[in-house]
Amino acid sequence: MKKYSLIKRESYRRISLIKLALLIIIILGVLTLTILSVPRILTGAVQMFWLPFDDLRVWMTESSGSFPQYFRDRKALLFELDQLRVQLSTNQANENTINKLQAENQDFRTLLNSVPAERFLARVVARPNQLPYDQLLIDLGSNQGVLENVPVFLGKDQVIGIVTKVNNDTSLVTLISTPNFIATAYIIGPNIYTYTEGMGGGIIRITVPPGVPLQRGNLVILPAIDSGVYGTVSEISTSPTQPEQYGYVSPGASLQSLKYLTIGRTPVTPHTFAVADKLVKTITSNLLLVPVPEEKLVMPPTENASSSQTSSTVTITN
C-alpha cells in the first residue's frame, strides 16, 4: 500500500511538470505572436490616423483648386517678402556704413589740410573704458618720429594731453583731464590765472575765489603750450558755505568720439611766467582773428599798391 502511494505521487509530479511546461510554452507562444503582431497593428492604426492629414497635405501642396493655390501663393509671397525685408535691412546697413566711412574720410581730409607742418596726424586706436584713466592710444610711435612729452591737440589749437609713452608704432597719450593731473590755466573773461585739476571723463576743474565773475562759456587757456586752448567753462558750482567756487571745463567733444588727433613734434619745455603771459596776450589779441582767403577778403589798396598802379598808368599814357 505504501509502495502504491509513492508511485501515484511520482506520476502526479510528472503530470504537473508536463502541464507547467505546456503552460510556459503556450505563454511564450502568445507573447511571441503579440510581439510580432503589435507593430503591424500599431502601423495600421497610425496609418489610419495619419491618412486624412496626409491627404490634406497632398491636397494643399499639389491640388489646382483655388483655395490650395491661394494658400501656396500667399506662402510664397510671404517668404519673398521676408527675403526682401532682409535684403532691405542689409542694404540699409551697407548704406549707413558707407555714409559713416565717407564722413570719416571727409573729416580726415579736413584735418589733413589743416595740420600745420610742425604736427603729425594720428588715428586713435583705443579710448577710455579700454584703457585706464583718461588715456588714448594712437597709431604713431618712434618709427614715425613721435617723442615723449610732446603736446597732443584736438584739431589745430585745442590741446588735450601729452604723449607719456612711445612704442615702436604706437604711443600712449595722457589727457589733461586724467585724475591728479595739474596744470596752470588762464581764464578769459575774469582774466585770471589759476590751476586746473583733472576730474576724469574729459573734464577739468578750476578753483577760484567766490568773488570772481566766473561764467559759463569762459574760455580756458593752458599757457604752458603754444596755442594751448583747452575748452570752455560748462558748469559752475558755488555755495555760500564754500570758501571757493568751482568751474568745470570740457573740451566740447566726447572722448568716445575722438578719431584723429594732431601730435606736436617738439617736447613741451617749462615756460617762465613772462613767456606764458606773453603767449596769453598773443592768443587773446588774436582771438577774433579769422583767416580769410584772399579772393574773399575786401580791403582798400595799400599805399604801395596805389603808387604802383599810378606809375603803371602814367607809363601807359606816355
Backbone torsions as a table, in degrees:
resi	resn	phi	psi	omega
1	MET	NA	-39.8	178.7
2	LYS	-67.9	-39.0	178.7
3	LYS	-66.0	-37.8	179.5
4	TYR	-65.7	-39.6	179.9
5	SER	-64.3	-40.2	179.4
6	LEU	-66.0	-40.7	179.7
7	ILE	-64.4	-39.5	180.0
8	LYS	-65.3	-39.7	178.3
9	ARG	-65.1	-42.1	-178.5
10	GLU	-63.9	-40.3	177.9
11	SER	-64.1	-40.5	179.5
12	TYR	-62.9	-40.2	179.2
13	ARG	-64.8	-42.1	179.2
14	ARG	-62.9	-42.8	179.3
15	ILE	-62.8	-40.8	179.4
16	SER	-63.2	-41.5	179.2
17	LEU	-65.4	-39.3	179.0
18	ILE	-64.6	-44.1	178.1
19	LYS	-60.9	-42.2	-179.1
20	LEU	-64.3	-41.4	178.6
21	ALA	-64.3	-41.8	177.8
22	LEU	-63.8	-39.2	179.0
23	LEU	-63.1	-42.4	179.4
24	ILE	-64.8	-41.9	179.8
25	ILE	-62.4	-42.6	179.6
26	ILE	-62.7	-44.1	-179.8
27	ILE	-62.2	-45.0	178.8
28	LEU	-61.7	-40.6	178.2
29	GLY	-62.4	-44.1	179.0
30	VAL	-62.2	-43.7	179.0
31	LEU	-62.0	-42.4	179.8
32	THR	-61.9	-46.9	178.9
33	LEU	-62.1	-38.9	179.1
34	THR	-63.5	-45.9	-179.8
35	ILE	-61.8	-39.4	-179.0
36	LEU	-73.0	-31.4	-174.9
37	SER	-91.5	-24.7	-177.2
38	VAL	-60.8	-47.7	179.4
39	PRO	-57.3	-40.1	178.6
40	ARG	-64.6	-41.3	178.8
41	ILE	-63.0	-45.5	179.9
42	LEU	-64.4	-41.7	179.3
43	THR	-61.5	-44.1	178.1
44	GLY	-62.8	-41.0	179.7
45	ALA	-65.1	-43.0	179.3
46	VAL	-63.3	-43.2	179.5
47	GLN	-62.7	-41.7	178.0
48	MET	-63.6	-37.6	-179.4
49	PHE	-74.4	-39.2	-173.9
50	TRP	-83.3	-21.0	-174.4
51	LEU	-55.9	-44.9	179.0
52	PRO	-61.9	-40.2	-179.7
53	PHE	-66.9	-38.9	179.2
54	ASP	-66.5	-39.5	176.6
55	ASP	-62.3	-39.4	179.1
56	LEU	-65.6	-40.7	179.4
57	ARG	-62.9	-46.4	179.5
58	VAL	-62.3	-39.7	-179.6
59	TRP	-64.9	-40.7	-178.6
60	MET	-71.5	-34.2	-174.7
61	THR	-91.5	-23.2	-173.7
62	GLU	-122.9	-16.4	-175.6
63	SER	-71.0	149.2	178.0
64	SER	-95.4	12.2	178.1
65	GLY	-65.4	160.9	-175.1
66	SER	-66.1	-43.6	-177.7
67	PHE	-67.7	-49.8	177.1
68	PRO	-59.2	-38.5	-179.6
69	GLN	-67.2	-40.1	176.2
70	TYR	-61.4	-42.8	-179.7
71	PHE	-63.4	-42.9	-179.9
72	ARG	-66.8	-41.5	179.0
73	ASP	-64.3	-40.8	179.8
74	ARG	-64.6	-41.8	178.7
75	LYS	-63.7	-41.9	178.7
76	ALA	-65.2	-40.0	179.1
77	LEU	-66.0	-40.7	177.3
78	LEU	-62.8	-41.4	177.3
79	PHE	-63.0	-43.5	179.5
80	GLU	-65.2	-37.1	177.8
81	LEU	-63.6	-42.7	177.1
82	ASP	-61.6	-41.7	178.5
83	GLN	-63.2	-40.4	178.8
84	LEU	-66.4	-37.1	177.2
85	ARG	-64.3	-42.6	177.9
86	VAL	-62.6	-43.9	179.7
87	GLN	-64.4	-40.2	178.7
88	LEU	-63.7	-42.9	177.9
89	SER	-62.8	-41.2	178.6
90	THR	-64.0	-44.4	178.7
91	ASN	-63.1	-39.3	179.2
92	GLN	-64.5	-41.9	178.1
93	ALA	-64.2	-41.4	177.9
94	ASN	-63.8	-39.8	179.5
95	GLU	-65.6	-41.4	177.6
96	ASN	-62.6	-39.9	178.4
97	THR	-64.0	-41.9	179.2
98	ILE	-64.0	-44.2	179.1
99	ASN	-62.3	-40.4	178.7
100	LYS	-63.8	-44.4	179.7
101	LEU	-65.6	-38.2	177.5
102	GLN	-64.2	-41.3	178.1
103	ALA	-64.4	-43.1	177.8
104	GLU	-63.6	-39.0	179.2
105	ASN	-65.2	-40.3	178.2
106	GLN	-65.6	-42.4	176.6
107	ASP	-60.3	-41.6	-179.9
108	PHE	-63.3	-43.2	179.5
109	ARG	-64.3	-41.3	178.9
110	THR	-62.6	-45.3	178.1
111	LEU	-63.5	-42.0	-178.0
112	LEU	-62.4	-37.1	179.6
113	ASN	-73.7	-24.2	-177.1
114	SER	-99.1	0.0	-178.8
115	VAL	-75.2	122.9	176.9
116	PRO	-66.1	164.3	-177.9
117	ALA	-64.8	-25.4	-177.9
118	GLU	-89.7	18.4	-179.6
119	ARG	-126.9	156.8	167.3
120	PHE	-101.8	152.0	170.0
121	LEU	-104.7	121.4	-175.9
122	ALA	-123.9	151.8	177.6
123	ARG	-102.1	137.7	178.8
124	VAL	-81.8	125.3	-178.4
125	VAL	-110.8	-13.2	176.6
126	ALA	-152.3	144.8	-173.1
127	ARG	-130.8	176.8	173.8
128	PRO	-54.9	153.1	-169.4
129	ASN	83.8	-29.9	170.6
130	GLN	-92.5	-23.4	179.9
131	LEU	-124.7	153.8	178.8
132	PRO	-71.8	148.3	177.8
133	TYR	58.1	-158.8	178.5
134	ASP	-94.3	86.2	-179.5
135	GLN	-134.0	153.0	177.6
136	LEU	-128.8	150.1	174.1
137	LEU	-114.7	126.6	-179.1
138	ILE	-111.7	164.3	-172.4
139	ASP	-94.8	23.2	175.0
140	LEU	-122.6	145.0	179.8
141	GLY	-142.7	-155.6	-177.1
142	SER	-63.3	-30.7	178.1
143	ASN	-65.2	-22.5	178.4
144	GLN	-101.0	1.9	176.0
145	GLY	97.8	9.5	179.7
146	VAL	-75.9	138.9	179.8
147	LEU	-117.3	158.8	175.1
148	GLU	-71.1	151.9	176.3
149	ASN	68.4	18.4	173.0
150	VAL	-87.2	148.0	-179.0
151	PRO	-73.5	154.1	179.1
152	VAL	-121.3	130.9	-173.6
153	PHE	-118.5	148.0	169.9
154	LEU	-99.7	106.2	-173.2
155	GLY	80.0	-139.2	-173.0
156	LYS	-93.4	-42.4	-169.8
157	ASP	-120.2	-11.3	-170.6
158	GLN	-91.5	106.3	-178.9
159	VAL	-81.6	135.2	-178.8
160	ILE	-127.8	-10.6	-178.3
161	GLY	-176.6	-172.5	-177.6
162	ILE	-132.6	141.1	173.3
163	VAL	-74.6	118.1	-176.2
164	THR	-108.4	-14.7	177.6
165	LYS	-150.5	132.5	-177.1
166	VAL	-119.4	124.6	172.6
167	ASN	-104.2	-171.8	-177.9
168	ASN	-63.5	-48.8	-176.5
169	ASP	-126.3	8.8	176.2
170	THR	-141.0	160.7	177.6
171	SER	-141.5	149.9	179.2
172	LEU	-102.4	128.3	-179.4
173	VAL	-109.0	124.8	174.0
174	THR	-97.4	120.9	-176.5
175	LEU	-78.3	152.5	178.6
176	ILE	-63.5	-23.0	-178.3
177	SER	-84.4	0.3	179.8
178	THR	-66.2	143.5	-177.4
179	PRO	-55.1	140.0	178.3
180	ASN	73.2	8.1	174.8
181	PHE	-83.5	122.1	-176.9
182	ILE	-112.3	138.6	177.9
183	ALA	-148.6	157.9	174.9
184	THR	-86.5	138.4	-177.3
185	ALA	-132.2	152.4	172.2
186	TYR	-121.4	128.6	-176.7
187	ILE	-103.7	117.1	177.3
188	ILE	-80.3	127.9	-174.6
189	GLY	130.8	-78.9	170.8
190	PRO	-74.8	-15.1	177.3
191	ASN	54.7	61.0	-179.9
192	ILE	-134.6	157.8	172.7
193	TYR	-97.1	145.8	175.6
194	THR	-157.5	-171.5	178.7
195	TYR	-114.5	150.7	175.6
196	THR	-107.5	154.8	176.7
197	GLU	-133.9	127.0	179.1
198	GLY	-68.2	134.2	-178.7
199	MET	-114.0	-6.7	-177.7
200	GLY	90.4	156.9	178.4
201	GLY	69.5	23.5	-179.6
202	GLY	83.8	3.0	-175.8
203	ILE	-103.7	134.5	169.8
204	ILE	-117.0	155.5	-178.6
205	ARG	-119.2	135.5	174.2
206	ILE	-111.3	145.4	-178.1
207	THR	-120.1	125.0	-179.0
208	VAL	-136.4	159.7	176.5
209	PRO	-63.2	158.8	-176.8
210	PRO	-62.0	-28.5	-176.2
211	GLY	-80.1	-7.9	-179.0
212	VAL	-73.3	128.9	-177.9
213	PRO	-76.0	69.7	179.4
214	LEU	-78.5	134.3	-177.8
215	GLN	-134.8	155.9	172.9
216	ARG	-63.9	138.0	-179.4
217	GLY	97.0	-10.4	176.1
218	ASN	-60.3	131.4	-178.5
219	LEU	-80.8	136.8	-178.6
220	VAL	-114.1	126.6	-177.8
221	ILE	-114.8	142.7	173.9
222	LEU	-106.2	97.9	-171.1
223	PRO	-72.3	-3.3	177.2
224	ALA	-74.5	-13.1	-176.6
225	ILE	-127.4	134.4	175.8
226	ASP	-59.8	139.2	-176.9
227	SER	56.4	37.2	-171.2
228	GLY	-86.1	57.5	174.6
229	VAL	-81.5	132.2	177.9
230	TYR	-101.6	-52.2	-177.1
231	GLY	176.5	-161.5	-178.6
232	THR	-120.7	156.0	176.9
233	VAL	-69.4	121.1	-178.5
234	SER	-103.6	-28.4	179.3
235	GLU	-142.0	149.4	178.7
236	ILE	-128.3	132.3	178.3
237	SER	-118.2	120.2	179.9
238	THR	-144.0	151.7	-179.8
239	SER	-153.4	143.2	178.9
240	PRO	-60.3	-23.1	-178.5
241	THR	-88.6	-7.1	-179.5
242	GLN	-95.0	139.0	178.0
243	PRO	-80.3	3.4	179.1
244	GLU	-151.1	167.3	173.5
245	GLN	-121.8	149.6	-175.6
246	TYR	-113.6	139.6	172.2
247	GLY	-118.4	133.9	-178.2
248	TYR	-107.1	125.6	-171.6
249	VAL	-114.5	130.7	177.6
250	SER	-119.7	152.2	179.5
251	PRO	-76.6	-7.0	179.4
252	GLY	87.5	2.4	179.1
253	ALA	-138.2	140.5	177.9
254	SER	-71.3	139.4	178.9
255	LEU	-63.7	-28.5	-179.5
256	GLN	-73.8	-17.3	-178.7
257	SER	-96.2	-1.9	-177.5
258	LEU	-70.5	127.6	179.6
259	LYS	-117.7	-40.0	-177.9
260	TYR	-132.2	147.1	177.4
261	LEU	-135.7	159.5	172.2
262	THR	-109.7	137.8	-173.3
263	ILE	-116.1	130.0	177.2
264	GLY	-68.7	159.2	178.9
265	ARG	-99.3	-17.8	-176.5
266	THR	-112.6	128.6	178.8
267	PRO	-61.4	152.3	178.1
268	VAL	-69.2	132.4	176.6
269	THR	-115.0	150.0	180.0
270	PRO	-60.3	135.5	177.6
271	HIS	-102.6	144.9	168.0
272	THR	-79.0	165.4	-180.0
273	PHE	-63.4	-35.9	-179.6
274	ALA	-62.4	-43.3	178.7
275	VAL	-66.1	-43.4	179.9
276	ALA	-63.8	-40.9	-179.8
277	ASP	-65.8	-37.9	177.1
278	LYS	-64.9	-40.5	178.5
279	LEU	-63.0	-43.3	179.1
280	VAL	-61.0	-43.7	179.7
281	LYS	-63.9	-37.5	178.4
282	THR	-64.9	-44.6	-179.0
283	ILE	-65.3	-45.1	-177.7
284	THR	-68.8	-32.9	-179.8
285	SER	-72.1	-27.2	-180.0
286	ASN	-102.9	14.8	-173.2
287	LEU	-63.0	-35.4	-178.4
288	LEU	-98.5	7.3	-179.8
289	LEU	-85.4	121.3	-179.0
290	VAL	-116.3	126.5	178.2
291	PRO	-67.4	126.2	-177.8
292	VAL	-117.4	132.9	176.7
293	PRO	-59.0	149.3	-176.8
294	GLU	-60.2	-36.6	-178.7
295	GLU	-71.3	-15.8	178.6
296	LYS	-100.7	-13.2	-174.5
297	LEU	-88.3	128.2	178.5
298	VAL	-107.1	112.4	-178.1
299	MET	-137.0	146.0	174.9
300	PRO	-68.4	150.4	179.9
301	PRO	-64.1	142.1	178.9
302	THR	-72.8	168.4	-178.5
303	GLU	-62.6	-41.2	179.2
304	ASN	-63.9	-40.8	179.5
305	ALA	-65.4	-38.4	178.8
306	SER	-65.6	-43.8	179.1
307	SER	-61.8	-43.2	-180.0
308	SER	-62.8	-40.9	-179.7
309	GLN	-66.0	-40.5	178.5
310	THR	-64.2	-45.2	178.8
311	SER	-59.9	-41.1	179.5
312	SER	-65.1	-38.6	179.9
313	THR	-65.6	-42.4	179.9
314	VAL	-61.7	-42.9	-179.6
315	THR	-60.6	-42.0	-179.6
316	ILE	-66.7	-37.9	179.9
317	THR	-63.7	-43.4	178.9
318	ASN	-64.3	NA	NA
